[in-house]
């Protein structure tokens, strides 16, 4: 199987999450994405769980 979707940079991932309704400081979100997998972060989108990840 060949993947055709290009990978996104941390900045692009942050912009995508924000465009999908995530309320977050972009710089903090980028720093968080550097330490937490994008898909794990998407699962933790509710505010209490995200607050724990970002602290």
MOPAC internal coordinates of N, CA, C and O (Angstrom, degrees):
PM7 1SCF
backbone

  N    0.0000 0     0.00 0     0.00 0    0    0    0
  C    1.4454 1     0.00 0     0.00 0    1    0    0
  C    1.5229 1   108.87 1     0.00 0    2    1    0
  O    1.2310 1   121.33 1   -48.25 1    3    2    1
  N    1.3107 1   115.07 1   131.75 1    3    2    1
  C    1.4549 1   120.26 1   179.89 1    5    3    2
  C    1.5225 1   109.63 1  -105.26 1    6    5    3
  O    1.2310 1   120.68 1   -49.33 1    7    6    5
  N    1.3322 1   116.31 1   130.67 1    7    6    5
  C    1.4523 1   121.10 1   178.96 1    9    7    6
  C    1.5216 1   109.05 1   -85.94 1   10    9    7
  O    1.2310 1   120.68 1   -48.77 1   11   10    9
  N    1.3099 1   116.31 1   131.23 1   11   10    9
  C    1.4588 1   120.30 1  -177.94 1   13   11   10
  C    1.5278 1   112.86 1  -107.88 1   14   13   11
  O    1.2310 1   120.24 1   165.97 1   15   14   13
  N    1.3317 1   117.16 1   -14.03 1   15   14   13
  C    1.4613 1   119.98 1   179.59 1   17   15   14
  C    1.5244 1   109.32 1   -82.32 1   18   17   15
  O    1.2310 1   120.35 1   -50.11 1   19   18   17
  N    1.3235 1   116.93 1   129.89 1   19   18   17
  C    1.4662 1   118.49 1   177.71 1   21   19   18
  C    1.5283 1   110.19 1   -73.04 1   22   21   19
  O    1.2310 1   120.98 1   -28.75 1   23   22   21
  N    1.3154 1   115.73 1   151.25 1   23   22   21
  C    1.4624 1   118.68 1   176.13 1   25   23   22
  C    1.5238 1   108.66 1   -73.19 1   26   25   23
  O    1.2310 1   120.93 1   -28.01 1   27   26   25
  N    1.3217 1   115.83 1   151.99 1   27   26   25
  C    1.4599 1   121.40 1  -179.06 1   29   27   26
  C    1.5204 1   110.04 1  -102.94 1   30   29   27
  O    1.2310 1   120.81 1   -34.18 1   31   30   29
  N    1.3163 1   116.06 1   145.82 1   31   30   29
  C    1.4573 1   120.59 1   174.45 1   33   31   30
  C    1.5269 1   108.41 1   -72.26 1   34   33   31
  O    1.2310 1   120.35 1   -11.47 1   35   34   33
  N    1.3122 1   116.93 1   168.53 1   35   34   33
  C    1.4649 1   120.38 1   177.39 1   37   35   34
  C    1.5281 1   110.61 1   -59.49 1   38   37   35
  O    1.2310 1   121.10 1   141.05 1   39   38   37
  N    1.3190 1   115.51 1   -38.95 1   39   38   37
  C    1.4644 1   119.71 1   179.96 1   41   39   38
  C    1.5286 1   110.51 1   -64.67 1   42   41   39
  O    1.2310 1   120.26 1   137.41 1   43   42   41
  N    1.3222 1   117.11 1   -42.59 1   43   42   41
  C    1.4638 1   121.20 1   178.73 1   45   43   42
  C    1.5284 1   111.45 1   -66.54 1   46   45   43
  O    1.2310 1   120.58 1   141.85 1   47   46   45
  N    1.3294 1   116.49 1   -38.15 1   47   46   45
  C    1.4614 1   119.77 1   176.68 1   49   47   46
  C    1.5260 1   110.47 1   -63.66 1   50   49   47
  O    1.2310 1   120.27 1   137.61 1   51   50   49
  N    1.3313 1   117.08 1   -42.39 1   51   50   49
  C    1.4611 1   121.24 1   178.92 1   53   51   50
  C    1.5246 1   110.38 1   -62.55 1   54   53   51
  O    1.2310 1   120.52 1   134.96 1   55   54   53
  N    1.3214 1   116.61 1   -45.04 1   55   54   53
  C    1.4667 1   120.60 1   179.11 1   57   55   54
  C    1.5250 1   111.13 1   -61.95 1   58   57   55
  O    1.2310 1   120.23 1   140.77 1   59   58   57
  N    1.3187 1   117.16 1   -39.23 1   59   58   57
  C    1.4587 1   121.32 1   178.66 1   61   59   58
  C    1.5226 1   110.98 1   -63.73 1   62   61   59
  O    1.2310 1   120.29 1   133.88 1   63   62   61
  N    1.3279 1   117.04 1   -46.12 1   63   62   61
  C    1.4682 1   120.27 1   178.81 1   65   63   62
  C    1.5265 1   111.52 1   -62.85 1   66   65   63
  O    1.2310 1   120.51 1   137.87 1   67   66   65
  N    1.3105 1   116.63 1   -42.13 1   67   66   65
  C    1.4607 1   120.25 1   179.19 1   69   67   66
  C    1.5269 1   110.64 1   -65.48 1   70   69   67
  O    1.2310 1   120.27 1   139.96 1   71   70   69
  N    1.3350 1   117.09 1   -40.04 1   71   70   69
  C    1.4675 1   119.92 1   178.60 1   73   71   70
  C    1.5248 1   111.95 1   -66.04 1   74   73   71
  O    1.2310 1   120.52 1   157.31 1   75   74   73
  N    1.3292 1   116.62 1   -22.69 1   75   74   73
  C    1.4614 1   121.13 1   178.98 1   77   75   74
  C    1.5267 1   112.44 1   -92.26 1   78   77   75
  O    1.2310 1   120.56 1  -170.62 1   79   78   77
  N    1.3301 1   116.53 1     9.38 1   79   78   77
  C    1.4523 1   120.15 1   171.73 1   81   79   78
  C    1.5136 1   116.61 1   106.47 1   82   81   79
  O    1.2310 1   119.29 1  -178.08 1   83   82   81
  N    1.3191 1   118.96 1     1.92 1   83   82   81
  C    1.4614 1   119.90 1   178.13 1   85   83   82
  C    1.5230 1   109.27 1   -72.74 1   86   85   83
  O    1.2310 1   120.61 1   -53.44 1   87   86   85
  N    1.3113 1   116.44 1   126.56 1   87   86   85
  C    1.4577 1   121.04 1   177.20 1   89   87   86
  C    1.5235 1   108.05 1   -94.52 1   90   89   87
  O    1.2310 1   120.98 1   -72.45 1   91   90   89
  N    1.3230 1   115.74 1   107.55 1   91   90   89
  C    1.4634 1   119.94 1  -177.02 1   93   91   90
  C    1.5175 1   109.57 1  -157.13 1   94   93   91
  O    1.2310 1   120.96 1   -25.98 1   95   94   93
  N    1.3104 1   115.76 1   154.02 1   95   94   93
  C    1.4596 1   121.13 1   171.86 1   97   95   94
  C    1.5314 1   106.78 1   -70.98 1   98   97   95
  O    1.2310 1   120.31 1   -53.97 1   99   98   97
  N    1.3113 1   117.02 1   126.03 1   99   98   97
  C    1.4701 1   121.11 1  -173.49 1  101   99   98
  C    1.5330 1   112.36 1   -59.88 1  102  101   99
  O    1.2310 1   120.00 1   136.60 1  103  102  101
  N    1.3287 1   117.60 1   -43.40 1  103  102  101
  C    1.4679 1   120.64 1  -178.29 1  105  103  102
  C    1.5290 1   111.50 1   -65.06 1  106  105  103
  O    1.2310 1   120.57 1   137.99 1  107  106  105
  N    1.3298 1   116.52 1   -42.01 1  107  106  105
  C    1.4664 1   119.95 1   178.11 1  109  107  106
  C    1.5250 1   110.05 1   -66.77 1  110  109  107
  O    1.2310 1   120.65 1   141.08 1  111  110  109
  N    1.3283 1   116.36 1   -38.92 1  111  110  109
  C    1.4630 1   120.36 1   178.87 1  113  111  110
  C    1.5199 1   110.97 1   -63.00 1  114  113  111
  O    1.2310 1   119.94 1   137.88 1  115  114  113
  N    1.3116 1   117.71 1   -42.12 1  115  114  113
  C    1.4722 1   120.85 1   178.25 1  117  115  114
  C    1.5236 1   110.18 1   -62.43 1  118  117  115
  O    1.2310 1   120.00 1   135.79 1  119  118  117
  N    1.3356 1   117.60 1   -44.21 1  119  118  117
  C    1.4685 1   120.98 1   178.00 1  121  119  118
  C    1.5291 1   110.53 1   -61.61 1  122  121  119
  O    1.2310 1   120.54 1   140.97 1  123  122  121
  N    1.3294 1   116.58 1   -39.03 1  123  122  121
  C    1.4700 1   120.77 1   179.27 1  125  123  122
  C    1.5223 1   110.66 1   -66.80 1  126  125  123
  O    1.2310 1   120.21 1   138.14 1  127  126  125
  N    1.3231 1   117.21 1   -41.86 1  127  126  125
  C    1.4634 1   120.92 1   179.44 1  129  127  126
  C    1.5331 1   111.69 1   -63.06 1  130  129  127
  O    1.2310 1   120.13 1   153.02 1  131  130  129
  N    1.2984 1   117.36 1   -26.98 1  131  130  129
  C    1.4633 1   120.61 1   178.15 1  133  131  130
  C    1.5241 1   111.57 1   -70.44 1  134  133  131
  O    1.2310 1   120.60 1   160.55 1  135  134  133
  N    1.3462 1   116.46 1   -19.45 1  135  134  133
  C    1.4616 1   120.82 1  -178.59 1  137  135  134
  C    1.5253 1   113.60 1  -112.67 1  138  137  135
  O    1.2310 1   120.44 1   160.39 1  139  138  137
  N    1.3307 1   116.76 1   -19.61 1  139  138  137
  C    1.4623 1   121.49 1  -176.03 1  141  139  138
  C    1.5173 1   108.42 1  -123.38 1  142  141  139
  O    1.2310 1   120.12 1   -46.15 1  143  142  141
  N    1.3019 1   117.37 1   133.85 1  143  142  141
  C    1.4518 1   122.39 1   178.12 1  145  143  142
  C    1.5275 1   110.31 1   -58.00 1  146  145  143
  O    1.2310 1   120.48 1   -40.46 1  147  146  145
  N    1.3329 1   116.69 1   139.54 1  147  146  145
  C    1.4704 1   122.79 1   179.84 1  149  147  146
  C    1.5189 1   111.61 1   -52.50 1  150  149  147
  O    1.2310 1   120.49 1   133.66 1  151  150  149
  N    1.3346 1   116.66 1   -46.34 1  151  150  149
  C    1.4667 1   120.17 1  -175.70 1  153  151  150
  C    1.5244 1   111.61 1   -69.65 1  154  153  151
  O    1.2310 1   119.98 1   147.20 1  155  154  153
  N    1.3202 1   117.64 1   -32.80 1  155  154  153
  C    1.4678 1   119.81 1   174.79 1  157  155  154
  C    1.5240 1   110.11 1   -66.44 1  158  157  155
  O    1.2310 1   120.76 1   138.21 1  159  158  157
  N    1.3232 1   116.16 1   -41.79 1  159  158  157
  C    1.4506 1   120.61 1   179.15 1  161  159  158
  C    1.5231 1   111.13 1   -63.56 1  162  161  159
  O    1.2310 1   120.20 1   140.47 1  163  162  161
  N    1.3261 1   117.22 1   -39.53 1  163  162  161
  C    1.4681 1   120.76 1   178.74 1  165  163  162
  C    1.5251 1   110.29 1   -61.75 1  166  165  163
  O    1.2310 1   119.99 1   142.10 1  167  166  165
  N    1.3273 1   117.62 1   -37.90 1  167  166  165
  C    1.4668 1   121.00 1   178.04 1  169  167  166
  C    1.5241 1   111.36 1   -66.15 1  170  169  167
  O    1.2310 1   120.53 1   151.40 1  171  170  169
  N    1.3127 1   116.59 1   -28.60 1  171  170  169
  C    1.4655 1   121.72 1  -176.09 1  173  171  170
  C    1.5245 1   111.89 1   -98.69 1  174  173  171
  O    1.2310 1   120.18 1  -149.38 1  175  174  173
  N    1.3178 1   117.26 1    30.62 1  175  174  173
  C    1.4618 1   120.38 1  -173.93 1  177  175  174
  C    1.5151 1   114.89 1   -67.44 1  178  177  175
  O    1.2310 1   119.46 1   161.93 1  179  178  177
  N    1.3306 1   118.64 1   -18.07 1  179  178  177
  C    1.4623 1   116.51 1  -179.53 1  181  179  178
  C    1.5305 1   109.13 1   -69.94 1  182  181  179
  O    1.2310 1   119.97 1   -35.99 1  183  182  181
  N    1.3184 1   117.67 1   144.01 1  183  182  181
  C    1.4714 1   121.43 1  -171.08 1  185  183  182
  C    1.5313 1   116.92 1   -53.82 1  186  185  183
  O    1.2310 1   118.11 1   136.05 1  187  186  185
  N    1.3467 1   121.20 1   -43.95 1  187  186  185
  C    1.4727 1   118.10 1  -179.08 1  189  187  186
  C    1.5289 1   112.94 1   -61.70 1  190  189  187
  O    1.2310 1   120.33 1   137.54 1  191  190  189
  N    1.3174 1   116.97 1   -42.46 1  191  190  189
  C    1.4651 1   119.81 1  -179.21 1  193  191  190
  C    1.5273 1   110.51 1   -68.61 1  194  193  191
  O    1.2310 1   120.21 1   140.19 1  195  194  193
  N    1.3345 1   117.20 1   -39.81 1  195  194  193
  C    1.4447 1   120.96 1  -179.93 1  197  195  194
  C    1.5222 1   110.46 1   -66.65 1  198  197  195
  O    1.2310 1   119.71 1   144.26 1  199  198  197
  N    1.3112 1   118.15 1   -35.74 1  199  198  197
  C    1.4551 1   122.64 1   178.00 1  201  199  198
  C    1.5301 1   109.44 1   -59.48 1  202  201  199
  O    1.2310 1   119.39 1   138.80 1  203  202  201
  N    1.3218 1   118.77 1   -41.20 1  203  202  201
  C    1.4590 1   122.60 1   179.77 1  205  203  202
  C    1.5082 1   110.04 1   -66.39 1  206  205  203
  O    1.2310 1   119.85 1   137.74 1  207  206  205
  N    1.3233 1   117.89 1   -42.26 1  207  206  205
  C    1.4605 1   121.84 1  -178.25 1  209  207  206
  C    1.5257 1   110.49 1   -65.79 1  210  209  207
  O    1.2310 1   120.53 1   142.23 1  211  210  209
  N    1.3259 1   116.60 1   -37.77 1  211  210  209
  C    1.4670 1   119.98 1  -174.65 1  213  211  210
  C    1.5190 1   113.63 1   -83.41 1  214  213  211
  O    1.2310 1   119.64 1   170.70 1  215  214  213
  N    1.3165 1   118.29 1    -9.30 1  215  214  213
  C    1.4702 1   117.92 1  -178.40 1  217  215  214
  C    1.5062 1   112.06 1   -91.76 1  218  217  215
  O    1.2310 1   120.10 1   180.00 1  219  218  217

